[in-house]
Amino acid sequence: MLVVYRSELYQLELSRTPNGSASGKLVPANAAVATGLQDERRKLYVVLAGKEVWYVGEADCAMQVRMQRGFAAYRHLKKHGTKLGGYGGYKWIPEFTKKKSARVHVFVFDEKFDDDRVAIEAIEGELVFLIRQRTGG
């Protein structure tokens, strides 16, 4: 049986932390559909600005948490010059802070994939391949 996954669309808006650092807040485009903001589901996400794909990623936490971790790691790298736990955050953040907005498509998978990161990463790799093939990147 073929299962079709449709993306949930979110707007990523620029927000500021209490100390004034840039952060991002996800706002659902359709308030009735926001399972990507919930925990416990494995998901893929694609960050876009206009027609430009900035990032394709995989997560198993709430998407707002995933975004916060990416921004926090980037702030840490910029402030201290070292990666936070080996992670430097999203490289697209400087461009995002200029544009102040991006779209995030989130594909939430069935619970049978919650413990199957390998399958989701394989899909992620295929998606990146197709994007690069079409964009020449």
MODELLER restraints for C-alpha pairs under 7 A, 6 or more apart:
rsr = mdl.restraints
at = mdl.atoms
rsr.add(forms.Gaussian(group=physical.xy_distance, feature=features.Distance(at['CA:5:A'], at['CA:107:A']), mean=6.50, stdev=0.5))
rsr.add(forms.Gaussian(group=physical.xy_distance, feature=features.Distance(at['CA:6:A'], at['CA:107:A']), mean=6.38, stdev=0.5))
rsr.add(forms.Gaussian(group=physical.xy_distance, feature=features.Distance(at['CA:7:A'], at['CA:105:A']), mean=5.42, stdev=0.5))
rsr.add(forms.Gaussian(group=physical.xy_distance, feature=features.Distance(at['CA:7:A'], at['CA:106:A']), mean=5.07, stdev=0.5))
rsr.add(forms.Gaussian(group=physical.xy_distance, feature=features.Distance(at['CA:7:A'], at['CA:107:A']), mean=4.65, stdev=0.5))
rsr.add(forms.Gaussian(group=physical.xy_distance, feature=features.Distance(at['CA:8:A'], at['CA:33:A']), mean=6.87, stdev=0.5))
rsr.add(forms.Gaussian(group=physical.xy_distance, feature=features.Distance(at['CA:8:A'], at['CA:34:A']), mean=6.96, stdev=0.5))
rsr.add(forms.Gaussian(group=physical.xy_distance, feature=features.Distance(at['CA:8:A'], at['CA:105:A']), mean=5.55, stdev=0.5))
rsr.add(forms.Gaussian(group=physical.xy_distance, feature=features.Distance(at['CA:8:A'], at['CA:106:A']), mean=5.06, stdev=0.5))
rsr.add(forms.Gaussian(group=physical.xy_distance, feature=features.Distance(at['CA:8:A'], at['CA:107:A']), mean=6.43, stdev=0.5))
rsr.add(forms.Gaussian(group=physical.xy_distance, feature=features.Distance(at['CA:9:A'], at['CA:28:A']), mean=6.26, stdev=0.5))
rsr.add(forms.Gaussian(group=physical.xy_distance, feature=features.Distance(at['CA:9:A'], at['CA:29:A']), mean=5.53, stdev=0.5))
rsr.add(forms.Gaussian(group=physical.xy_distance, feature=features.Distance(at['CA:9:A'], at['CA:104:A']), mean=5.87, stdev=0.5))
rsr.add(forms.Gaussian(group=physical.xy_distance, feature=features.Distance(at['CA:9:A'], at['CA:105:A']), mean=4.73, stdev=0.5))
rsr.add(forms.Gaussian(group=physical.xy_distance, feature=features.Distance(at['CA:9:A'], at['CA:106:A']), mean=6.47, stdev=0.5))
rsr.add(forms.Gaussian(group=physical.xy_distance, feature=features.Distance(at['CA:10:A'], at['CA:26:A']), mean=5.92, stdev=0.5))
rsr.add(forms.Gaussian(group=physical.xy_distance, feature=features.Distance(at['CA:10:A'], at['CA:27:A']), mean=5.30, stdev=0.5))
rsr.add(forms.Gaussian(group=physical.xy_distance, feature=features.Distance(at['CA:10:A'], at['CA:28:A']), mean=4.36, stdev=0.5))
rsr.add(forms.Gaussian(group=physical.xy_distance, feature=features.Distance(at['CA:10:A'], at['CA:29:A']), mean=5.15, stdev=0.5))
rsr.add(forms.Gaussian(group=physical.xy_distance, feature=features.Distance(at['CA:10:A'], at['CA:103:A']), mean=5.77, stdev=0.5))
rsr.add(forms.Gaussian(group=physical.xy_distance, feature=features.Distance(at['CA:10:A'], at['CA:104:A']), mean=5.05, stdev=0.5))
rsr.add(forms.Gaussian(group=physical.xy_distance, feature=features.Distance(at['CA:10:A'], at['CA:105:A']), mean=6.34, stdev=0.5))
rsr.add(forms.Gaussian(group=physical.xy_distance, feature=features.Distance(at['CA:11:A'], at['CA:26:A']), mean=5.64, stdev=0.5))
rsr.add(forms.Gaussian(group=physical.xy_distance, feature=features.Distance(at['CA:11:A'], at['CA:27:A']), mean=5.08, stdev=0.5))
rsr.add(forms.Gaussian(group=physical.xy_distance, feature=features.Distance(at['CA:11:A'], at['CA:28:A']), mean=6.33, stdev=0.5))
rsr.add(forms.Gaussian(group=physical.xy_distance, feature=features.Distance(at['CA:11:A'], at['CA:29:A']), mean=6.46, stdev=0.5))
rsr.add(forms.Gaussian(group=physical.xy_distance, feature=features.Distance(at['CA:11:A'], at['CA:102:A']), mean=6.00, stdev=0.5))
rsr.add(forms.Gaussian(group=physical.xy_distance, feature=features.Distance(at['CA:11:A'], at['CA:103:A']), mean=4.68, stdev=0.5))
rsr.add(forms.Gaussian(group=physical.xy_distance, feature=features.Distance(at['CA:11:A'], at['CA:104:A']), mean=6.16, stdev=0.5))
rsr.add(forms.Gaussian(group=physical.xy_distance, feature=features.Distance(at['CA:12:A'], at['CA:24:A']), mean=5.95, stdev=0.5))
rsr.add(forms.Gaussian(group=physical.xy_distance, feature=features.Distance(at['CA:12:A'], at['CA:25:A']), mean=5.47, stdev=0.5))
rsr.add(forms.Gaussian(group=physical.xy_distance, feature=features.Distance(at['CA:12:A'], at['CA:26:A']), mean=4.62, stdev=0.5))
rsr.add(forms.Gaussian(group=physical.xy_distance, feature=features.Distance(at['CA:12:A'], at['CA:27:A']), mean=6.37, stdev=0.5))
rsr.add(forms.Gaussian(group=physical.xy_distance, feature=features.Distance(at['CA:12:A'], at['CA:101:A']), mean=5.57, stdev=0.5))
rsr.add(forms.Gaussian(group=physical.xy_distance, feature=features.Distance(at['CA:12:A'], at['CA:102:A']), mean=5.05, stdev=0.5))
rsr.add(forms.Gaussian(group=physical.xy_distance, feature=features.Distance(at['CA:12:A'], at['CA:103:A']), mean=5.68, stdev=0.5))
rsr.add(forms.Gaussian(group=physical.xy_distance, feature=features.Distance(at['CA:12:A'], at['CA:104:A']), mean=6.61, stdev=0.5))
rsr.add(forms.Gaussian(group=physical.xy_distance, feature=features.Distance(at['CA:13:A'], at['CA:24:A']), mean=5.47, stdev=0.5))
rsr.add(forms.Gaussian(group=physical.xy_distance, feature=features.Distance(at['CA:13:A'], at['CA:25:A']), mean=5.20, stdev=0.5))
rsr.add(forms.Gaussian(group=physical.xy_distance, feature=features.Distance(at['CA:13:A'], at['CA:26:A']), mean=6.43, stdev=0.5))
rsr.add(forms.Gaussian(group=physical.xy_distance, feature=features.Distance(at['CA:13:A'], at['CA:100:A']), mean=6.06, stdev=0.5))
rsr.add(forms.Gaussian(group=physical.xy_distance, feature=features.Distance(at['CA:13:A'], at['CA:101:A']), mean=4.83, stdev=0.5))
rsr.add(forms.Gaussian(group=physical.xy_distance, feature=features.Distance(at['CA:13:A'], at['CA:102:A']), mean=6.82, stdev=0.5))
rsr.add(forms.Gaussian(group=physical.xy_distance, feature=features.Distance(at['CA:14:A'], at['CA:22:A']), mean=6.76, stdev=0.5))
rsr.add(forms.Gaussian(group=physical.xy_distance, feature=features.Distance(at['CA:14:A'], at['CA:23:A']), mean=5.97, stdev=0.5))
rsr.add(forms.Gaussian(group=physical.xy_distance, feature=features.Distance(at['CA:14:A'], at['CA:24:A']), mean=4.83, stdev=0.5))
rsr.add(forms.Gaussian(group=physical.xy_distance, feature=features.Distance(at['CA:14:A'], at['CA:25:A']), mean=6.42, stdev=0.5))
rsr.add(forms.Gaussian(group=physical.xy_distance, feature=features.Distance(at['CA:14:A'], at['CA:97:A']), mean=6.73, stdev=0.5))
rsr.add(forms.Gaussian(group=physical.xy_distance, feature=features.Distance(at['CA:14:A'], at['CA:100:A']), mean=5.03, stdev=0.5))
rsr.add(forms.Gaussian(group=physical.xy_distance, feature=features.Distance(at['CA:14:A'], at['CA:101:A']), mean=6.26, stdev=0.5))
rsr.add(forms.Gaussian(group=physical.xy_distance, feature=features.Distance(at['CA:15:A'], at['CA:22:A']), mean=6.06, stdev=0.5))
rsr.add(forms.Gaussian(group=physical.xy_distance, feature=features.Distance(at['CA:15:A'], at['CA:23:A']), mean=5.09, stdev=0.5))
rsr.add(forms.Gaussian(group=physical.xy_distance, feature=features.Distance(at['CA:15:A'], at['CA:24:A']), mean=5.36, stdev=0.5))
rsr.add(forms.Gaussian(group=physical.xy_distance, feature=features.Distance(at['CA:15:A'], at['CA:25:A']), mean=6.24, stdev=0.5))
rsr.add(forms.Gaussian(group=physical.xy_distance, feature=features.Distance(at['CA:16:A'], at['CA:22:A']), mean=4.81, stdev=0.5))
rsr.add(forms.Gaussian(group=physical.xy_distance, feature=features.Distance(at['CA:16:A'], at['CA:23:A']), mean=5.35, stdev=0.5))
rsr.add(forms.Gaussian(group=physical.xy_distance, feature=features.Distance(at['CA:17:A'], at['CA:23:A']), mean=6.39, stdev=0.5))
rsr.add(forms.Gaussian(group=physical.xy_distance, feature=features.Distance(at['CA:23:A'], at['CA:71:A']), mean=5.82, stdev=0.5))
rsr.add(forms.Gaussian(group=physical.xy_distance, feature=features.Distance(at['CA:24:A'], at['CA:67:A']), mean=6.71, stdev=0.5))
rsr.add(forms.Gaussian(group=physical.xy_distance, feature=features.Distance(at['CA:25:A'], at['CA:64:A']), mean=6.87, stdev=0.5))
rsr.add(forms.Gaussian(group=physical.xy_distance, feature=features.Distance(at['CA:26:A'], at['CA:64:A']), mean=6.15, stdev=0.5))
rsr.add(forms.Gaussian(group=physical.xy_distance, feature=features.Distance(at['CA:28:A'], at['CA:34:A']), mean=6.22, stdev=0.5))
rsr.add(forms.Gaussian(group=physical.xy_distance, feature=features.Distance(at['CA:36:A'], at['CA:62:A']), mean=6.15, stdev=0.5))
rsr.add(forms.Gaussian(group=physical.xy_distance, feature=features.Distance(at['CA:36:A'], at['CA:63:A']), mean=5.80, stdev=0.5))
rsr.add(forms.Gaussian(group=physical.xy_distance, feature=features.Distance(at['CA:36:A'], at['CA:106:A']), mean=6.26, stdev=0.5))
rsr.add(forms.Gaussian(group=physical.xy_distance, feature=features.Distance(at['CA:36:A'], at['CA:108:A']), mean=6.27, stdev=0.5))
rsr.add(forms.Gaussian(group=physical.xy_distance, feature=features.Distance(at['CA:37:A'], at['CA:62:A']), mean=4.68, stdev=0.5))
rsr.add(forms.Gaussian(group=physical.xy_distance, feature=features.Distance(at['CA:37:A'], at['CA:63:A']), mean=5.09, stdev=0.5))
rsr.add(forms.Gaussian(group=physical.xy_distance, feature=features.Distance(at['CA:37:A'], at['CA:64:A']), mean=6.10, stdev=0.5))
rsr.add(forms.Gaussian(group=physical.xy_distance, feature=features.Distance(at['CA:38:A'], at['CA:62:A']), mean=4.77, stdev=0.5))
rsr.add(forms.Gaussian(group=physical.xy_distance, feature=features.Distance(at['CA:39:A'], at['CA:60:A']), mean=6.99, stdev=0.5))
rsr.add(forms.Gaussian(group=physical.xy_distance, feature=features.Distance(at['CA:39:A'], at['CA:61:A']), mean=4.78, stdev=0.5))
rsr.add(forms.Gaussian(group=physical.xy_distance, feature=features.Distance(at['CA:39:A'], at['CA:62:A']), mean=4.42, stdev=0.5))
rsr.add(forms.Gaussian(group=physical.xy_distance, feature=features.Distance(at['CA:40:A'], at['CA:60:A']), mean=6.08, stdev=0.5))
rsr.add(forms.Gaussian(group=physical.xy_distance, feature=features.Distance(at['CA:40:A'], at['CA:61:A']), mean=5.99, stdev=0.5))
rsr.add(forms.Gaussian(group=physical.xy_distance, feature=features.Distance(at['CA:41:A'], at['CA:60:A']), mean=5.50, stdev=0.5))
rsr.add(forms.Gaussian(group=physical.xy_distance, feature=features.Distance(at['CA:41:A'], at['CA:61:A']), mean=6.88, stdev=0.5))
rsr.add(forms.Gaussian(group=physical.xy_distance, feature=features.Distance(at['CA:41:A'], at['CA:108:A']), mean=6.48, stdev=0.5))
rsr.add(forms.Gaussian(group=physical.xy_distance, feature=features.Distance(at['CA:41:A'], at['CA:109:A']), mean=6.58, stdev=0.5))
rsr.add(forms.Gaussian(group=physical.xy_distance, feature=features.Distance(at['CA:41:A'], at['CA:111:A']), mean=6.40, stdev=0.5))
rsr.add(forms.Gaussian(group=physical.xy_distance, feature=features.Distance(at['CA:41:A'], at['CA:114:A']), mean=5.86, stdev=0.5))
rsr.add(forms.Gaussian(group=physical.xy_distance, feature=features.Distance(at['CA:42:A'], at['CA:59:A']), mean=5.85, stdev=0.5))
rsr.add(forms.Gaussian(group=physical.xy_distance, feature=features.Distance(at['CA:42:A'], at['CA:60:A']), mean=4.21, stdev=0.5))
rsr.add(forms.Gaussian(group=physical.xy_distance, feature=features.Distance(at['CA:42:A'], at['CA:108:A']), mean=6.27, stdev=0.5))
rsr.add(forms.Gaussian(group=physical.xy_distance, feature=features.Distance(at['CA:42:A'], at['CA:109:A']), mean=5.82, stdev=0.5))
rsr.add(forms.Gaussian(group=physical.xy_distance, feature=features.Distance(at['CA:42:A'], at['CA:113:A']), mean=6.51, stdev=0.5))
rsr.add(forms.Gaussian(group=physical.xy_distance, feature=features.Distance(at['CA:42:A'], at['CA:114:A']), mean=5.13, stdev=0.5))
rsr.add(forms.Gaussian(group=physical.xy_distance, feature=features.Distance(at['CA:43:A'], at['CA:58:A']), mean=5.78, stdev=0.5))
rsr.add(forms.Gaussian(group=physical.xy_distance, feature=features.Distance(at['CA:43:A'], at['CA:59:A']), mean=5.39, stdev=0.5))
rsr.add(forms.Gaussian(group=physical.xy_distance, feature=features.Distance(at['CA:43:A'], at['CA:60:A']), mean=6.09, stdev=0.5))
rsr.add(forms.Gaussian(group=physical.xy_distance, feature=features.Distance(at['CA:43:A'], at['CA:106:A']), mean=6.70, stdev=0.5))
rsr.add(forms.Gaussian(group=physical.xy_distance, feature=features.Distance(at['CA:43:A'], at['CA:107:A']), mean=5.40, stdev=0.5))
rsr.add(forms.Gaussian(group=physical.xy_distance, feature=features.Distance(at['CA:43:A'], at['CA:108:A']), mean=4.47, stdev=0.5))
rsr.add(forms.Gaussian(group=physical.xy_distance, feature=features.Distance(at['CA:43:A'], at['CA:109:A']), mean=5.72, stdev=0.5))
rsr.add(forms.Gaussian(group=physical.xy_distance, feature=features.Distance(at['CA:44:A'], at['CA:57:A']), mean=5.66, stdev=0.5))
rsr.add(forms.Gaussian(group=physical.xy_distance, feature=features.Distance(at['CA:44:A'], at['CA:58:A']), mean=4.46, stdev=0.5))
rsr.add(forms.Gaussian(group=physical.xy_distance, feature=features.Distance(at['CA:44:A'], at['CA:59:A']), mean=6.35, stdev=0.5))
rsr.add(forms.Gaussian(group=physical.xy_distance, feature=features.Distance(at['CA:44:A'], at['CA:106:A']), mean=5.81, stdev=0.5))
rsr.add(forms.Gaussian(group=physical.xy_distance, feature=features.Distance(at['CA:44:A'], at['CA:107:A']), mean=5.19, stdev=0.5))
rsr.add(forms.Gaussian(group=physical.xy_distance, feature=features.Distance(at['CA:44:A'], at['CA:108:A']), mean=6.77, stdev=0.5))
rsr.add(forms.Gaussian(group=physical.xy_distance, feature=features.Distance(at['CA:44:A'], at['CA:124:A']), mean=6.90, stdev=0.5))
rsr.add(forms.Gaussian(group=physical.xy_distance, feature=features.Distance(at['CA:45:A'], at['CA:56:A']), mean=5.71, stdev=0.5))
rsr.add(forms.Gaussian(group=physical.xy_distance, feature=features.Distance(at['CA:45:A'], at['CA:57:A']), mean=5.27, stdev=0.5))
rsr.add(forms.Gaussian(group=physical.xy_distance, feature=features.Distance(at['CA:45:A'], at['CA:58:A']), mean=6.25, stdev=0.5))
rsr.add(forms.Gaussian(group=physical.xy_distance, feature=features.Distance(at['CA:45:A'], at['CA:104:A']), mean=6.55, stdev=0.5))
rsr.add(forms.Gaussian(group=physical.xy_distance, feature=features.Distance(at['CA:45:A'], at['CA:105:A']), mean=5.48, stdev=0.5))
rsr.add(forms.Gaussian(group=physical.xy_distance, feature=features.Distance(at['CA:45:A'], at['CA:106:A']), mean=4.39, stdev=0.5))
rsr.add(forms.Gaussian(group=physical.xy_distance, feature=features.Distance(at['CA:45:A'], at['CA:107:A']), mean=6.20, stdev=0.5))
rsr.add(forms.Gaussian(group=physical.xy_distance, feature=features.Distance(at['CA:46:A'], at['CA:55:A']), mean=5.66, stdev=0.5))
rsr.add(forms.Gaussian(group=physical.xy_distance, feature=features.Distance(at['CA:46:A'], at['CA:56:A']), mean=4.51, stdev=0.5))
rsr.add(forms.Gaussian(group=physical.xy_distance, feature=features.Distance(at['CA:46:A'], at['CA:57:A']), mean=6.50, stdev=0.5))
rsr.add(forms.Gaussian(group=physical.xy_distance, feature=features.Distance(at['CA:46:A'], at['CA:104:A']), mean=5.52, stdev=0.5))
rsr.add(forms.Gaussian(group=physical.xy_distance, feature=features.Distance(at['CA:46:A'], at['CA:105:A']), mean=5.17, stdev=0.5))
rsr.add(forms.Gaussian(group=physical.xy_distance, feature=features.Distance(at['CA:46:A'], at['CA:106:A']), mean=6.62, stdev=0.5))
rsr.add(forms.Gaussian(group=physical.xy_distance, feature=features.Distance(at['CA:47:A'], at['CA:53:A']), mean=6.10, stdev=0.5))
rsr.add(forms.Gaussian(group=physical.xy_distance, feature=features.Distance(at['CA:47:A'], at['CA:54:A']), mean=5.41, stdev=0.5))
rsr.add(forms.Gaussian(group=physical.xy_distance, feature=features.Distance(at['CA:47:A'], at['CA:55:A']), mean=5.08, stdev=0.5))
rsr.add(forms.Gaussian(group=physical.xy_distance, feature=features.Distance(at['CA:47:A'], at['CA:56:A']), mean=6.49, stdev=0.5))
rsr.add(forms.Gaussian(group=physical.xy_distance, feature=features.Distance(at['CA:47:A'], at['CA:102:A']), mean=6.82, stdev=0.5))
rsr.add(forms.Gaussian(group=physical.xy_distance, feature=features.Distance(at['CA:47:A'], at['CA:103:A']), mean=5.79, stdev=0.5))
rsr.add(forms.Gaussian(group=physical.xy_distance, feature=features.Distance(at['CA:47:A'], at['CA:104:A']), mean=4.54, stdev=0.5))
rsr.add(forms.Gaussian(group=physical.xy_distance, feature=features.Distance(at['CA:47:A'], at['CA:105:A']), mean=6.63, stdev=0.5))
rsr.add(forms.Gaussian(group=physical.xy_distance, feature=features.Distance(at['CA:48:A'], at['CA:54:A']), mean=5.37, stdev=0.5))
rsr.add(forms.Gaussian(group=physical.xy_distance, feature=features.Distance(at['CA:48:A'], at['CA:102:A']), mean=5.72, stdev=0.5))
rsr.add(forms.Gaussian(group=physical.xy_distance, feature=features.Distance(at['CA:48:A'], at['CA:103:A']), mean=5.19, stdev=0.5))
rsr.add(forms.Gaussian(group=physical.xy_distance, feature=features.Distance(at['CA:48:A'], at['CA:104:A']), mean=6.28, stdev=0.5))
rsr.add(forms.Gaussian(group=physical.xy_distance, feature=features.Distance(at['CA:49:A'], at['CA:102:A']), mean=4.88, stdev=0.5))
rsr.add(forms.Gaussian(group=physical.xy_distance, feature=features.Distance(at['CA:49:A'], at['CA:103:A']), mean=6.31, stdev=0.5))
rsr.add(forms.Gaussian(group=physical.xy_distance, feature=features.Distance(at['CA:54:A'], at['CA:92:A']), mean=6.39, stdev=0.5))
rsr.add(forms.Gaussian(group=physical.xy_distance, feature=features.Distance(at['CA:56:A'], at['CA:128:A']), mean=6.86, stdev=0.5))
rsr.add(forms.Gaussian(group=physical.xy_distance, feature=features.Distance(at['CA:58:A'], at['CA:121:A']), mean=6.97, stdev=0.5))
rsr.add(forms.Gaussian(group=physical.xy_distance, feature=features.Distance(at['CA:70:A'], at['CA:89:A']), mean=4.27, stdev=0.5))
rsr.add(forms.Gaussian(group=physical.xy_distance, feature=features.Distance(at['CA:70:A'], at['CA:90:A']), mean=5.56, stdev=0.5))
rsr.add(forms.Gaussian(group=physical.xy_distance, feature=features.Distance(at['CA:71:A'], at['CA:89:A']), mean=5.92, stdev=0.5))
rsr.add(forms.Gaussian(group=physical.xy_distance, feature=features.Distance(at['CA:71:A'], at['CA:90:A']), mean=6.76, stdev=0.5))
rsr.add(forms.Gaussian(group=physical.xy_distance, feature=features.Distance(at['CA:73:A'], at['CA:83:A']), mean=6.82, stdev=0.5))
rsr.add(forms.Gaussian(group=physical.xy_distance, feature=features.Distance(at['CA:73:A'], at['CA:84:A']), mean=5.50, stdev=0.5))
rsr.add(forms.Gaussian(group=physical.xy_distance, feature=features.Distance(at['CA:73:A'], at['CA:87:A']), mean=6.38, stdev=0.5))
rsr.add(forms.Gaussian(group=physical.xy_distance, feature=features.Distance(at['CA:73:A'], at['CA:88:A']), mean=5.21, stdev=0.5))
rsr.add(forms.Gaussian(group=physical.xy_distance, feature=features.Distance(at['CA:73:A'], at['CA:89:A']), mean=4.59, stdev=0.5))
rsr.add(forms.Gaussian(group=physical.xy_distance, feature=features.Distance(at['CA:74:A'], at['CA:88:A']), mean=5.23, stdev=0.5))
rsr.add(forms.Gaussian(group=physical.xy_distance, feature=features.Distance(at['CA:74:A'], at['CA:89:A']), mean=4.20, stdev=0.5))
rsr.add(forms.Gaussian(group=physical.xy_distance, feature=features.Distance(at['CA:74:A'], at['CA:90:A']), mean=6.31, stdev=0.5))
rsr.add(forms.Gaussian(group=physical.xy_distance, feature=features.Distance(at['CA:76:A'], at['CA:83:A']), mean=6.86, stdev=0.5))
rsr.add(forms.Gaussian(group=physical.xy_distance, feature=features.Distance(at['CA:76:A'], at['CA:84:A']), mean=6.48, stdev=0.5))
rsr.add(forms.Gaussian(group=physical.xy_distance, feature=features.Distance(at['CA:77:A'], at['CA:83:A']), mean=5.14, stdev=0.5))
rsr.add(forms.Gaussian(group=physical.xy_distance, feature=features.Distance(at['CA:77:A'], at['CA:84:A']), mean=6.92, stdev=0.5))
rsr.add(forms.Gaussian(group=physical.xy_distance, feature=features.Distance(at['CA:77:A'], at['CA:88:A']), mean=5.78, stdev=0.5))
rsr.add(forms.Gaussian(group=physical.xy_distance, feature=features.Distance(at['CA:96:A'], at['CA:102:A']), mean=6.95, stdev=0.5))
